Amino acid sequence: MPRRPLRAYLLWLVLVTLLPGVVGASLLFVHQYQKSRAQFERNTMQTVRALVHTVDSKLLQAQVIAQTMSTLDALQDRDFPLVHRQAREALQLAGDGMVAVLRERSGQQILNTAVAYGERLPLEPSDSLEKVFASGRPGISRVFIGKVVGEPTVSVDVPVMIDGSVAYVLSIGVRPGYFDDMLTPRSVSDGARASVVDAGGTIF
């Protein structure tokens, strides 16, 4: 019967000795990886929820401003020059990044605080505008390029009720800069990115 060389026995001895440690280290690595990944996912979800809450709060702020403006006495009296002036004053107090627009059902703009009152304004119909006229409830548009400001805009639209019916829609248009204070490099962990996306998948 051939004898196994001493070198082979020593090799097997080393392997048998190291194997439990290698297996244990591998299992520990897998466990630590899974634990770290689970913690990363929890942290990411917490960040996403916080950012979603902030976006909702900022859009709600724009809606509250629009609803407050929709009850102005000057608007009920159709004193549009006064509405334009009061809307500009209100938005200056609210901060940068917002524009007030008053439109008829056709989409014709009656006033736009981005320009002086009396300037020629465009026809700007939209599905979101028609939904507000039809339902009498506030709505939020998808991202579009404003014909006056020429920038990506999201419109928070509210009905203006006169004599029990929707006479106009008052919109607060917000531009990307409106979210600058929430989307900063410190908002998310290193290597991650956050974006505000509309219902159609367009990055705002």
Salt bridges, closest charged atoms under 4 A:
GLU41 OE2 - ARG37 NE 3.34
GLU130 OE2 - ARG105 NH2 2.59
GLU151 OE1 - ARG175 NH1 3.97
ASP157 OD1 - ARG103 NH2 3.49
ASP181 OD1 - LYS58 NZ 3.50
